[in-house]
């Protein structure tokens, strides 16, 4: 009898796990501003600029802007 109870408990736990793992979060990823993500897109790439960040920086210089625009290029901006 205890083996049947253990099996039922395991099946219930597995069902709860599958139910909870299928739920998606409504909150965007850490680097993205609201409306910047594309659901179903496996390669999430943020647009350049401070306005596309969820947590906007307090100080944003022209060099920061050019460096952000050059990502993911292999060479940094040449205007240092």
mmCIF file of the N, C-alpha and C atoms, coordinates in Angstrom:
data_MODEL
# 
_entry.id   MODEL 
# 
loop_
_atom_site.group_PDB 
_atom_site.id 
_atom_site.type_symbol 
_atom_site.label_atom_id 
_atom_site.label_alt_id 
_atom_site.label_comp_id 
_atom_site.label_asym_id 
_atom_site.label_entity_id 
_atom_site.label_seq_id 
_atom_site.pdbx_PDB_ins_code 
_atom_site.Cartn_x 
_atom_site.Cartn_y 
_atom_site.Cartn_z 
_atom_site.occupancy 
_atom_site.B_iso_or_equiv 
_atom_site.pdbx_formal_charge 
_atom_site.auth_seq_id 
_atom_site.auth_comp_id 
_atom_site.auth_asym_id 
_atom_site.auth_atom_id 
_atom_site.pdbx_PDB_model_num 
ATOM 1   N N  . UNK A 1 1  ? 0.809  -1.195 0.000   1.00 0.00 ? 1  UNK A N  1 
ATOM 2   C CA . UNK A 1 1  ? 0.000  0.000  0.000   1.00 0.00 ? 1  UNK A CA 1 
ATOM 3   C C  . UNK A 1 1  ? 0.858  1.267  0.000   1.00 0.00 ? 1  UNK A C  1 
ATOM 4   N N  . UNK A 1 2  ? 1.962  1.259  0.741   1.00 0.00 ? 2  UNK A N  1 
ATOM 5   C CA . UNK A 1 2  ? 2.809  2.446  0.800   1.00 0.00 ? 2  UNK A CA 1 
ATOM 6   C C  . UNK A 1 2  ? 3.522  2.689  -0.536  1.00 0.00 ? 2  UNK A C  1 
ATOM 7   N N  . UNK A 1 3  ? 3.772  1.626  -1.291  1.00 0.00 ? 3  UNK A N  1 
ATOM 8   C CA . UNK A 1 3  ? 4.394  1.776  -2.601  1.00 0.00 ? 3  UNK A CA 1 
ATOM 9   C C  . UNK A 1 3  ? 3.451  2.500  -3.573  1.00 0.00 ? 3  UNK A C  1 
ATOM 10  N N  . UNK A 1 4  ? 2.166  2.222  -3.466  1.00 0.00 ? 4  UNK A N  1 
ATOM 11  C CA . UNK A 1 4  ? 1.172  2.908  -4.309  1.00 0.00 ? 4  UNK A CA 1 
ATOM 12  C C  . UNK A 1 4  ? 1.097  4.392  -3.934  1.00 0.00 ? 4  UNK A C  1 
ATOM 13  N N  . UNK A 1 5  ? 1.118  4.678  -2.638  1.00 0.00 ? 5  UNK A N  1 
ATOM 14  C CA . UNK A 1 5  ? 1.091  6.068  -2.174  1.00 0.00 ? 5  UNK A CA 1 
ATOM 15  C C  . UNK A 1 5  ? 2.332  6.814  -2.657  1.00 0.00 ? 5  UNK A C  1 
ATOM 16  N N  . UNK A 1 6  ? 3.465  6.160  -2.594  1.00 0.00 ? 6  UNK A N  1 
ATOM 17  C CA . UNK A 1 6  ? 4.704  6.774  -3.050  1.00 0.00 ? 6  UNK A CA 1 
ATOM 18  C C  . UNK A 1 6  ? 4.654  7.054  -4.555  1.00 0.00 ? 6  UNK A C  1 
ATOM 19  N N  . UNK A 1 7  ? 4.092  6.116  -5.313  1.00 0.00 ? 7  UNK A N  1 
ATOM 20  C CA . UNK A 1 7  ? 3.942  6.319  -6.754  1.00 0.00 ? 7  UNK A CA 1 
ATOM 21  C C  . UNK A 1 7  ? 3.000  7.474  -7.077  1.00 0.00 ? 7  UNK A C  1 
ATOM 22  N N  . UNK A 1 8  ? 1.882  7.571  -6.363  1.00 0.00 ? 8  UNK A N  1 
ATOM 23  C CA . UNK A 1 8  ? 0.940  8.671  -6.557  1.00 0.00 ? 8  UNK A CA 1 
ATOM 24  C C  . UNK A 1 8  ? 1.565  10.019 -6.191  1.00 0.00 ? 8  UNK A C  1 
ATOM 25  N N  . UNK A 1 9  ? 2.324  10.036 -5.107  1.00 0.00 ? 9  UNK A N  1 
ATOM 26  C CA . UNK A 1 9  ? 3.006  11.254 -4.690  1.00 0.00 ? 9  UNK A CA 1 
ATOM 27  C C  . UNK A 1 9  ? 4.051  11.678 -5.729  1.00 0.00 ? 9  UNK A C  1 
ATOM 28  N N  . UNK A 1 10 ? 4.770  10.723 -6.283  1.00 0.00 ? 10 UNK A N  1 
ATOM 29  C CA . UNK A 1 10 ? 5.747  11.019 -7.328  1.00 0.00 ? 10 UNK A CA 1 
ATOM 30  C C  . UNK A 1 10 ? 5.089  11.546 -8.592  1.00 0.00 ? 10 UNK A C  1 
ATOM 31  N N  . UNK A 1 11 ? 3.964  10.954 -8.985  1.00 0.00 ? 11 UNK A N  1 
ATOM 32  C CA . UNK A 1 11 ? 3.245  11.414 -10.172 1.00 0.00 ? 11 UNK A CA 1 
ATOM 33  C C  . UNK A 1 11 ? 2.696  12.819 -9.969  1.00 0.00 ? 11 UNK A C  1 
ATOM 34  N N  . UNK A 1 12 ? 2.188  13.097 -8.769  1.00 0.00 ? 12 UNK A N  1 
ATOM 35  C CA . UNK A 1 12 ? 1.681  14.440 -8.477  1.00 0.00 ? 12 UNK A CA 1 
ATOM 36  C C  . UNK A 1 12 ? 2.816  15.464 -8.501  1.00 0.00 ? 12 UNK A C  1 
ATOM 37  N N  . UNK A 1 13 ? 3.957  15.101 -7.942  1.00 0.00 ? 13 UNK A N  1 
ATOM 38  C CA . UNK A 1 13 ? 5.112  15.999 -7.956  1.00 0.00 ? 13 UNK A CA 1 
ATOM 39  C C  . UNK A 1 13 ? 5.604  16.264 -9.367  1.00 0.00 ? 13 UNK A C  1 
ATOM 40  N N  . UNK A 1 14 ? 5.639  15.243 -10.187 1.00 0.00 ? 14 UNK A N  1 
ATOM 41  C CA . UNK A 1 14 ? 6.062  15.404 -11.586 1.00 0.00 ? 14 UNK A CA 1 
ATOM 42  C C  . UNK A 1 14 ? 5.078  16.289 -12.346 1.00 0.00 ? 14 UNK A C  1 
ATOM 43  N N  . UNK A 1 15 ? 3.786  16.093 -12.126 1.00 0.00 ? 15 UNK A N  1 
ATOM 44  C CA . UNK A 1 15 ? 2.778  16.926 -12.779 1.00 0.00 ? 15 UNK A CA 1 
ATOM 45  C C  . UNK A 1 15 ? 2.899  18.380 -12.371 1.00 0.00 ? 15 UNK A C  1 
ATOM 46  N N  . UNK A 1 16 ? 3.141  18.636 -11.087 1.00 0.00 ? 16 UNK A N  1 
ATOM 47  C CA . UNK A 1 16 ? 3.337  20.005 -10.608 1.00 0.00 ? 16 UNK A CA 1 
ATOM 48  C C  . UNK A 1 16 ? 4.594  20.622 -11.212 1.00 0.00 ? 16 UNK A C  1 
ATOM 49  N N  . UNK A 1 17 ? 5.653  19.841 -11.296 1.00 0.00 ? 17 UNK A N  1 
ATOM 50  C CA . UNK A 1 17 ? 6.893  20.334 -11.909 1.00 0.00 ? 17 UNK A CA 1 
ATOM 51  C C  . UNK A 1 17 ? 6.667  20.729 -13.375 1.00 0.00 ? 17 UNK A C  1 
ATOM 52  N N  . UNK A 1 18 ? 5.996  19.880 -14.143 1.00 0.00 ? 18 UNK A N  1 
ATOM 53  C CA . UNK A 1 18 ? 5.747  20.184 -15.559 1.00 0.00 ? 18 UNK A CA 1 
ATOM 54  C C  . UNK A 1 18 ? 4.847  21.413 -15.705 1.00 0.00 ? 18 UNK A C  1 
ATOM 55  N N  . UNK A 1 19 ? 3.868  21.554 -14.817 1.00 0.00 ? 19 UNK A N  1 
ATOM 56  C CA . UNK A 1 19 ? 2.978  22.708 -14.864 1.00 0.00 ? 19 UNK A CA 1 
ATOM 57  C C  . UNK A 1 19 ? 3.751  23.992 -14.582 1.00 0.00 ? 19 UNK A C  1 
ATOM 58  N N  . UNK A 1 20 ? 4.607  23.982 -13.581 1.00 0.00 ? 20 UNK A N  1 
ATOM 59  C CA . UNK A 1 20 ? 5.350  25.195 -13.200 1.00 0.00 ? 20 UNK A CA 1 
ATOM 60  C C  . UNK A 1 20 ? 6.455  25.516 -14.197 1.00 0.00 ? 20 UNK A C  1 
ATOM 61  N N  . UNK A 1 21 ? 7.063  24.527 -14.819 1.00 0.00 ? 21 UNK A N  1 
ATOM 62  C CA . UNK A 1 21 ? 8.149  24.799 -15.767 1.00 0.00 ? 21 UNK A CA 1 
ATOM 63  C C  . UNK A 1 21 ? 7.623  25.307 -17.099 1.00 0.00 ? 21 UNK A C  1 
ATOM 64  N N  . UNK A 1 22 ? 6.349  25.095 -17.388 1.00 0.00 ? 22 UNK A N  1 
ATOM 65  C CA . UNK A 1 22 ? 5.757  25.571 -18.636 1.00 0.00 ? 22 UNK A CA 1 
ATOM 66  C C  . UNK A 1 22 ? 5.325  27.015 -18.580 1.00 0.00 ? 22 UNK A C  1 
ATOM 67  N N  . UNK A 1 23 ? 5.325  27.622 -17.416 1.00 0.00 ? 23 UNK A N  1 
ATOM 68  C CA . UNK A 1 23 ? 4.914  29.016 -17.281 1.00 0.00 ? 23 UNK A CA 1 
ATOM 69  C C  . UNK A 1 23 ? 6.054  29.932 -17.687 1.00 0.00 ? 23 UNK A C  1 
ATOM 70  N N  . UNK A 1 24 ? 5.718  31.041 -18.342 1.00 0.00 ? 24 UNK A N  1 
ATOM 71  C CA . UNK A 1 24 ? 6.736  31.999 -18.767 1.00 0.00 ? 24 UNK A CA 1 
ATOM 72  C C  . UNK A 1 24 ? 6.631  33.267 -17.948 1.00 0.00 ? 24 UNK A C  1 
ATOM 73  N N  . UNK A 1 25 ? 7.730  33.985 -17.856 1.00 0.00 ? 25 UNK A N  1 
ATOM 74  C CA . UNK A 1 25 ? 7.777  35.231 -17.117 1.00 0.00 ? 25 UNK A CA 1 
ATOM 75  C C  . UNK A 1 25 ? 7.352  36.391 -18.011 1.00 0.00 ? 25 UNK A C  1 
ATOM 76  N N  . UNK A 1 26 ? 6.578  37.304 -17.478 1.00 0.00 ? 26 UNK A N  1 
ATOM 77  C CA . UNK A 1 26 ? 6.140  38.476 -18.225 1.00 0.00 ? 26 UNK A CA 1 
ATOM 78  C C  . UNK A 1 26 ? 7.180  39.593 -18.176 1.00 0.00 ? 26 UNK A C  1 
ATOM 79  N N  . UNK A 1 27 ? 8.134  39.487 -17.262 1.00 0.00 ? 27 UNK A N  1 
ATOM 80  C CA . UNK A 1 27 ? 9.146  40.514 -17.111 1.00 0.00 ? 27 UNK A CA 1 
ATOM 81  C C  . UNK A 1 27 ? 10.221 40.333 -18.177 1.00 0.00 ? 27 UNK A C  1 
ATOM 82  N N  . UNK A 1 28 ? 10.663 41.437 -18.837 1.00 0.00 ? 28 UNK A N  1 
ATOM 83  C CA . UNK A 1 28 ? 11.707 41.300 -19.850 1.00 0.00 ? 28 UNK A CA 1 
ATOM 84  C C  . UNK A 1 28 ? 13.042 40.899 -19.236 1.00 0.00 ? 28 UNK A C  1 
ATOM 85  N N  . UNK A 1 29 ? 13.944 40.463 -20.073 1.00 0.00 ? 29 UNK A N  1 
ATOM 86  C CA . UNK A 1 29 ? 15.276 40.071 -19.623 1.00 0.00 ? 29 UNK A CA 1 
ATOM 87  C C  . UNK A 1 29 ? 15.985 41.262 -18.986 1.00 0.00 ? 29 UNK A C  1 
ATOM 88  N N  . UNK A 1 30 ? 17.054 40.988 -18.269 1.00 0.00 ? 30 UNK A N  1 
ATOM 89  C CA . UNK A 1 30 ? 17.714 42.011 -17.464 1.00 0.00 ? 30 UNK A CA 1 
ATOM 90  C C  . UNK A 1 30 ? 18.202 43.218 -18.259 1.00 0.00 ? 30 UNK A C  1 
ATOM 91  N N  . UNK A 1 31 ? 18.706 43.041 -19.458 1.00 0.00 ? 31 UNK A N  1 
ATOM 92  C CA . UNK A 1 31 ? 19.294 44.148 -20.200 1.00 0.00 ? 31 UNK A CA 1 
ATOM 93  C C  . UNK A 1 31 ? 18.291 44.912 -21.057 1.00 0.00 ? 31 UNK A C  1 
ATOM 94  N N  . UNK A 1 32 ? 17.071 44.420 -21.193 1.00 0.00 ? 32 UNK A N  1 
ATOM 95  C CA . UNK A 1 32 ? 16.130 44.991 -22.144 1.00 0.00 ? 32 UNK A CA 1 
ATOM 96  C C  . UNK A 1 32 ? 15.136 45.942 -21.489 1.00 0.00 ? 32 UNK A C  1 
ATOM 97  N N  . UNK A 1 33 ? 14.845 47.046 -22.172 1.00 0.00 ? 33 UNK A N  1 
ATOM 98  C CA . UNK A 1 33 ? 13.781 47.945 -21.747 1.00 0.00 ? 33 UNK A CA 1 
ATOM 99  C C  . UNK A 1 33 ? 12.446 47.315 -22.108 1.00 0.00 ? 33 UNK A C  1 
ATOM 100 N N  . UNK A 1 34 ? 11.374 47.864 -21.568 1.00 0.00 ? 34 UNK A N  1 
ATOM 101 C CA . UNK A 1 34 ? 10.039 47.338 -21.851 1.00 0.00 ? 34 UNK A CA 1 
ATOM 102 C C  . UNK A 1 34 ? 9.746  47.460 -23.347 1.00 0.00 ? 34 UNK A C  1 
ATOM 103 N N  . UNK A 1 35 ? 9.334  46.352 -23.969 1.00 0.00 ? 35 UNK A N  1 
ATOM 104 C CA . UNK A 1 35 ? 9.014  46.349 -25.387 1.00 0.00 ? 35 UNK A CA 1 
ATOM 105 C C  . UNK A 1 35 ? 10.194 46.080 -26.305 1.00 0.00 ? 35 UNK A C  1 
ATOM 106 N N  . UNK A 1 36 ? 11.369 45.816 -25.760 1.00 0.00 ? 36 UNK A N  1 
ATOM 107 C CA . UNK A 1 36 ? 12.564 45.584 -26.576 1.00 0.00 ? 36 UNK A CA 1 
ATOM 108 C C  . UNK A 1 36 ? 12.758 44.122 -26.966 1.00 0.00 ? 36 UNK A C  1 
ATOM 109 N N  . UNK A 1 37 ? 12.121 43.202 -26.265 1.00 0.00 ? 37 UNK A N  1 
ATOM 110 C CA . UNK A 1 37 ? 12.327 41.790 -26.567 1.00 0.00 ? 37 UNK A CA 1 
ATOM 111 C C  . UNK A 1 37 ? 11.366 41.328 -27.643 1.00 0.00 ? 37 UNK A C  1 
ATOM 112 N N  . UNK A 1 38 ? 11.754 40.278 -28.339 1.00 0.00 ? 38 UNK A N  1 
ATOM 113 C CA . UNK A 1 38 ? 10.913 39.664 -29.362 1.00 0.00 ? 38 UNK A CA 1 
ATOM 114 C C  . UNK A 1 38 ? 10.633 38.229 -28.930 1.00 0.00 ? 38 UNK A C  1 
ATOM 115 N N  . UNK A 1 39 ? 9.416  37.925 -28.483 1.00 0.00 ? 39 UNK A N  1 
ATOM 116 C CA . UNK A 1 39 ? 9.116  36.571 -28.017 1.00 0.00 ? 39 UNK A CA 1 
ATOM 117 C C  . UNK A 1 39 ? 9.380  35.530 -29.106 1.00 0.00 ? 39 UNK A C  1 
ATOM 118 N N  . UNK A 1 40 ? 9.967  34.432 -28.719 1.00 0.00 ? 40 UNK A N  1 
ATOM 119 C CA . UNK A 1 40 ? 10.256 33.357 -29.657 1.00 0.00 ? 40 UNK A CA 1 
ATOM 120 C C  . UNK A 1 40 ? 11.571 33.524 -30.396 1.00 0.00 ? 40 UNK A C  1 
ATOM 121 N N  . UNK A 1 41 ? 12.249 34.643 -30.225 1.00 0.00 ? 41 UNK A N  1 
ATOM 122 C CA . UNK A 1 41 ? 13.525 34.883 -30.889 1.00 0.00 ? 41 UNK A CA 1 
ATOM 123 C C  . UNK A 1 41 ? 14.640 34.334 -30.003 1.00 0.00 ? 41 UNK A C  1 
ATOM 124 N N  . UNK A 1 42 ? 15.379 33.362 -30.506 1.00 0.00 ? 42 UNK A N  1 
ATOM 125 C CA . UNK A 1 42 ? 16.431 32.736 -29.710 1.00 0.00 ? 42 UNK A CA 1 
ATOM 126 C C  . UNK A 1 42 ? 17.647 33.642 -29.548 1.00 0.00 ? 42 UNK A C  1 
ATOM 127 N N  . UNK A 1 43 ? 17.885 34.551 -30.466 1.00 0.00 ? 43 UNK A N  1 
ATOM 128 C CA . UNK A 1 43 ? 19.032 35.454 -30.392 1.00 0.00 ? 43 UNK A CA 1 
ATOM 129 C C  . UNK A 1 43 ? 18.545 36.842 -30.002 1.00 0.00 ? 43 UNK A C  1 
ATOM 130 N N  . UNK A 1 44 ? 18.369 37.041 -28.714 1.00 0.00 ? 44 UNK A N  1 
ATOM 131 C CA . UNK A 1 44 ? 17.901 38.323 -28.206 1.00 0.00 ? 44 UNK A CA 1 
ATOM 132 C C  . UNK A 1 44 ? 19.064 39.315 -28.227 1.00 0.00 ? 44 UNK A C  1 
ATOM 133 N N  . UNK A 1 45 ? 18.940 40.363 -29.029 1.00 0.00 ? 45 UNK A N  1 
ATOM 134 C CA . UNK A 1 45 ? 19.963 41.403 -29.121 1.00 0.00 ? 45 UNK A CA 1 
ATOM 135 C C  . UNK A 1 45 ? 19.293 42.734 -28.835 1.00 0.00 ? 45 UNK A C  1 
ATOM 136 N N  . UNK A 1 46 ? 19.852 43.470 -27.895 1.00 0.00 ? 46 UNK A N  1 
ATOM 137 C CA . UNK A 1 46 ? 19.302 44.760 -27.504 1.00 0.00 ? 46 UNK A CA 1 
ATOM 138 C C  . UNK A 1 46 ? 19.693 45.816 -28.518 1.00 0.00 ? 46 UNK A C  1 
ATOM 139 N N  . UNK A 1 47 ? 18.796 46.747 -28.803 1.00 0.00 ? 47 UNK A N  1 
ATOM 140 C CA . UNK A 1 47 ? 19.133 47.886 -29.656 1.00 0.00 ? 47 UNK A CA 1 
ATOM 141 C C  . UNK A 1 47 ? 20.155 48.757 -28.949 1.00 0.00 ? 47 UNK A C  1 
ATOM 142 N N  . UNK A 1 48 ? 20.952 49.491 -29.709 1.00 0.00 ? 48 UNK A N  1 
ATOM 143 C CA . UNK A 1 48 ? 21.983 50.345 -29.135 1.00 0.00 ? 48 UNK A CA 1 
ATOM 144 C C  . UNK A 1 48 ? 21.348 51.587 -28.527 1.00 0.00 ? 48 UNK A C  1 
ATOM 145 N N  . UNK A 1 49 ? 21.991 52.111 -27.499 1.00 0.00 ? 49 UNK A N  1 
ATOM 146 C CA . UNK A 1 49 ? 21.549 53.347 -26.866 1.00 0.00 ? 49 UNK A CA 1 
ATOM 147 C C  . UNK A 1 49 ? 21.041 53.140 -25.463 1.00 0.00 ? 49 UNK A C  1 
ATOM 148 N N  . UNK A 1 50 ? 21.147 54.186 -24.676 1.00 0.00 ? 50 UNK A N  1 
ATOM 149 C CA . UNK A 1 50 ? 20.722 54.124 -23.274 1.00 0.00 ? 50 UNK A CA 1 
ATOM 150 C C  . UNK A 1 50 ? 19.212 53.962 -23.154 1.00 0.00 ? 50 UNK A C  1 
ATOM 151 N N  . UNK A 1 51 ? 18.448 54.455 -24.131 1.00 0.00 ? 51 UNK A N  1 
ATOM 152 C CA . UNK A 1 51 ? 16.984 54.347 -24.058 1.00 0.00 ? 51 UNK A CA 1 
ATOM 153 C C  . UNK A 1 51 ? 16.495 52.915 -24.219 1.00 0.00 ? 51 UNK A C  1 
ATOM 154 N N  . UNK A 1 52 ? 17.356 52.015 -24.694 1.00 0.00 ? 52 UNK A N  1 
ATOM 155 C CA . UNK A 1 52 ? 16.983 50.611 -24.872 1.00 0.00 ? 52 UNK A CA 1 
ATOM 156 C C  . UNK A 1 52 ? 17.346 49.757 -23.669 1.00 0.00 ? 52 UNK A C  1 
ATOM 157 N N  . UNK A 1 53 ? 17.922 50.361 -22.642 1.00 0.00 ? 53 UNK A N  1 
ATOM 158 C CA . UNK A 1 53 ? 18.307 49.632 -21.435 1.00 0.00 ? 53 UNK A CA 1 
ATOM 159 C C  . UNK A 1 53 ? 17.197 49.707 -20.398 1.00 0.00 ? 53 UNK A C  1 
ATOM 160 N N  . UNK A 1 54 ? 17.025 48.634 -19.657 1.00 0.00 ? 54 UNK A N  1 
ATOM 161 C CA . UNK A 1 54 ? 16.018 48.640 -18.596 1.00 0.00 ? 54 UNK A CA 1 
ATOM 162 C C  . UNK A 1 54 ? 16.429 49.600 -17.484 1.00 0.00 ? 54 UNK A C  1 
ATOM 163 N N  . UNK A 1 55 ? 17.676 49.496 -17.033 1.00 0.00 ? 55 UNK A N  1 
ATOM 164 C CA . UNK A 1 55 ? 18.215 50.394 -16.004 1.00 0.00 ? 55 UNK A CA 1 
ATOM 165 C C  . UNK A 1 55 ? 19.141 51.379 -16.699 1.00 0.00 ? 55 UNK A C  1 
ATOM 166 N N  . UNK A 1 56 ? 18.640 52.570 -16.968 1.00 0.00 ? 56 UNK A N  1 
ATOM 167 C CA . UNK A 1 56 ? 19.421 53.542 -17.729 1.00 0.00 ? 56 UNK A CA 1 
ATOM 168 C C  . UNK A 1 56 ? 20.539 54.124 -16.867 1.00 0.00 ? 56 UNK A C  1 
ATOM 169 N N  . UNK A 1 57 ? 21.733 54.297 -17.464 1.00 0.00 ? 57 UNK A N  1 
ATOM 170 C CA . UNK A 1 57 ? 22.873 54.818 -16.701 1.00 0.00 ? 57 UNK A CA 1 
ATOM 171 C C  . UNK A 1 57 ? 22.684 56.290 -16.362 1.00 0.00 ? 57 UNK A C  1 
ATOM 172 N N  . UNK A 1 58 ? 23.317 56.717 -15.269 1.00 0.00 ? 58 UNK A N  1 
ATOM 173 C CA . UNK A 1 58 ? 23.238 58.121 -14.859 1.00 0.00 ? 58 UNK A CA 1 
ATOM 174 C C  . UNK A 1 58 ? 24.113 59.000 -15.734 1.00 0.00 ? 58 UNK A C  1 
ATOM 175 N N  . UNK A 1 59 ? 25.273 58.468 -16.136 1.00 0.00 ? 59 UNK A N  1 
ATOM 176 C CA . UNK A 1 59 ? 26.203 59.215 -16.992 1.00 0.00 ? 59 UNK A CA 1 
ATOM 177 C C  . UNK A 1 59 ? 26.407 58.416 -18.271 1.00 0.00 ? 59 UNK A C  1 
ATOM 178 N N  . UNK A 1 60 ? 26.125 59.002 -19.411 1.00 0.00 ? 60 UNK A N  1 
ATOM 179 C CA . UNK A 1 60 ? 26.224 58.322 -20.696 1.00 0.00 ? 60 UNK A CA 1 
ATOM 180 C C  . UNK A 1 60 ? 26.914 59.272 -21.657 1.00 0.00 ? 60 UNK A C  1 
ATOM 181 N N  . UNK A 1 61 ? 28.170 58.976 -22.005 1.00 0.00 ? 61 UNK A N  1 
ATOM 182 C CA . UNK A 1 61 ? 28.953 59.866 -22.862 1.00 0.00 ? 61 UNK A CA 1 
ATOM 183 C C  . UNK A 1 61 ? 28.871 59.428 -24.325 1.00 0.00 ? 61 UNK A C  1 
ATOM 184 N N  . UNK A 1 62 ? 29.430 60.248 -25.183 1.00 0.00 ? 62 UNK A N  1 
ATOM 185 C CA . UNK A 1 62 ? 29.485 59.925 -26.615 1.00 0.00 ? 62 UNK A CA 1 
ATOM 186 C C  . UNK A 1 62 ? 30.308 58.651 -26.838 1.00 0.00 ? 62 UNK A C  1 
ATOM 187 N N  . UNK A 1 63 ? 31.373 58.479 -26.062 1.00 0.00 ? 63 UNK A N  1 
ATOM 188 C CA . UNK A 1 63 ? 32.193 57.269 -26.166 1.00 0.00 ? 63 UNK A CA 1 
ATOM 189 C C  . UNK A 1 63 ? 31.396 56.035 -25.757 1.00 0.00 ? 63 UNK A C  1 
ATOM 190 N N  . UNK A 1 64 ? 30.592 56.164 -24.696 1.00 0.00 ? 64 UNK A N  1 
ATOM 191 C CA . UNK A 1 64 ? 29.737 55.053 -24.288 1.00 0.00 ? 64 UNK A CA 1 
ATOM 192 C C  . UNK A 1 64 ? 28.753 54.692 -25.399 1.00 0.00 ? 64 UNK A C  1 
ATOM 193 N N  . UNK A 1 65 ? 28.188 55.708 -26.042 1.00 0.00 ? 65 UNK A N  1 
ATOM 194 C CA . UNK A 1 65 ? 27.241 55.482 -27.131 1.00 0.00 ? 65 UNK A CA 1 
ATOM 195 C C  . UNK A 1 65 ? 27.910 54.755 -28.299 1.00 0.00 ? 65 UNK A C  1 
ATOM 196 N N  . UNK A 1 66 ? 29.104 55.187 -28.674 1.00 0.00 ? 66 UNK A N  1 
ATOM 197 C CA . UNK A 1 66 ? 29.803 54.560 -29.805 1.00 0.00 ? 66 UNK A CA 1 
ATOM 198 C C  . UNK A 1 66 ? 30.225 53.131 -29.462 1.00 0.00 ? 66 UNK A C  1 
ATOM 199 N N  . UNK A 1 67 ? 30.642 52.903 -28.234 1.00 0.00 ? 67 UNK A N  1 
ATOM 200 C CA . UNK A 1 67 ? 31.017 51.554 -27.821 1.00 0.00 ? 67 UNK A CA 1 
ATOM 201 C C  . UNK A 1 67 ? 29.801 50.634 -27.816 1.00 0.00 ? 67 UNK A C  1 
ATOM 202 N N  . UNK A 1 68 ? 28.661 51.142 -27.372 1.00 0.00 ? 68 UNK A N  1 
ATOM 203 C CA . UNK A 1 68 ? 27.436 50.354 -27.353 1.00 0.00 ? 68 UNK A CA 1 
ATOM 204 C C  . UNK A 1 68 ? 26.976 50.042 -28.775 1.00 0.00 ? 68 UNK A C  1 
ATOM 205 N N  . UNK A 1 69 ? 27.131 50.983 -29.690 1.00 0.00 ? 69 UNK A N  1 
ATOM 206 C CA . UNK A 1 69 ? 26.730 50.759 -31.074 1.00 0.00 ? 69 UNK A CA 1 
ATOM 207 C C  . UNK A 1 69 ? 27.642 49.769 -31.789 1.00 0.00 ? 69 UNK A C  1 
ATOM 208 N N  . UNK A 1 70 ? 28.911 49.682 -31.353 1.00 0.00 ? 70 UNK A N  1 
ATOM 209 C CA . UNK A 1 70 ? 29.851 48.790 -32.028 1.00 0.00 ? 70 UNK A CA 1 
ATOM 210 C C  . UNK A 1 70 ? 29.726 47.345 -31.562 1.00 0.00 ? 70 UNK A C  1 
ATOM 211 N N  . UNK A 1 71 ? 29.042 47.101 -30.473 1.00 0.00 ? 71 UNK A N  1 
ATOM 212 C CA . UNK A 1 71 ? 28.901 45.735 -29.976 1.00 0.00 ? 71 UNK A CA 1 
ATOM 213 C C  . UNK A 1 71 ? 28.014 44.928 -30.905 1.00 0.00 ? 71 UNK A C  1 
ATOM 214 N N  . UNK A 1 72 ? 28.319 43.730 -31.245 1.00 0.00 ? 72 UNK A N  1 
ATOM 215 C CA . UNK A 1 72 ? 29.384 42.838 -30.833 1.00 0.00 ? 72 UNK A CA 1 
ATOM 216 C C  . UNK A 1 72 ? 30.558 42.809 -31.805 1.00 0.00 ? 72 UNK A C  1 
ATOM 217 N N  . UNK A 1 73 ? 30.877 43.935 -32.392 1.00 0.00 ? 73 UNK A N  1 
ATOM 218 C CA . UNK A 1 73 ? 32.018 43.987 -33.311 1.00 0.00 ? 73 UNK A CA 1 
ATOM 219 C C  . UNK A 1 73 ? 33.314 43.670 -32.557 1.00 0.00 ? 73 UNK A C  1 
ATOM 220 N N  . UNK A 1 74 ? 34.314 43.216 -33.273 1.00 0.00 ? 74 UNK A N  1 
ATOM 221 C CA . UNK A 1 74 ? 35.560 42.837 -32.613 1.00 0.00 ? 74 UNK A CA 1 
ATOM 222 C C  . UNK A 1 74 ? 36.452 44.032 -32.330 1.00 0.00 ? 74 UNK A C  1 
ATOM 223 N N  . UNK A 1 75 ? 36.255 45.143 -33.017 1.00 0.00 ? 75 UNK A N  1 
ATOM 224 C CA . UNK A 1 75 ? 37.108 46.313 -32.827 1.00 0.00 ? 75 UNK A CA 1 
ATOM 225 C C  . UNK A 1 75 ? 36.363 47.389 -32.028 1.00 0.00 ? 75 UNK A C  1 
ATOM 226 N N  . UNK A 1 76 ? 37.064 48.017 -31.070 1.00 0.00 ? 76 UNK A N  1 
ATOM 227 C CA . UNK A 1 76 ? 36.426 49.099 -30.327 1.00 0.00 ? 76 UNK A CA 1 
ATOM 228 C C  . UNK A 1 76 ? 36.354 50.355 -31.188 1.00 0.00 ? 76 UNK A C  1 
ATOM 229 N N  . UNK A 1 77 ? 35.552 51.344 -30.808 1.00 0.00 ? 77 UNK A N  1 
ATOM 230 C CA . UNK A 1 77 ? 35.500 52.589 -31.580 1.00 0.00 ? 77 UNK A CA 1 
ATOM 231 C C  . UNK A 1 77 ? 36.853 53.292 -31.545 1.00 0.00 ? 77 UNK A C  1 
ATOM 232 N N  . UNK A 1 78 ? 37.188 53.986 -32.615 1.00 0.00 ? 78 UNK A N  1 
ATOM 233 C CA . UNK A 1 78 ? 38.510 54.610 -32.735 1.00 0.00 ? 78 UNK A CA 1 
ATOM 234 C C  . UNK A 1 78 ? 38.502 56.068 -32.306 1.00 0.00 ? 78 UNK A C  1 
ATOM 235 N N  . UNK A 1 79 ? 37.530 56.486 -31.544 1.00 0.00 ? 79 UNK A N  1 
ATOM 236 C CA . UNK A 1 79 ? 37.447 57.902 -31.173 1.00 0.00 ? 79 UNK A CA 1 
ATOM 237 C C  . UNK A 1 79 ? 37.691 58.097 -29.673 1.00 0.00 ? 79 UNK A C  1 
ATOM 238 N N  . UNK A 1 80 ? 38.765 57.508 -29.142 1.00 0.00 ? 80 UNK A N  1 
ATOM 239 C CA . UNK A 1 80 ? 39.076 57.696 -27.728 1.00 0.00 ? 80 UNK A CA 1 
ATOM 240 C C  . UNK A 1 80 ? 39.896 58.916 -27.515 1.00 0.00 ? 80 UNK A C  1 
# 
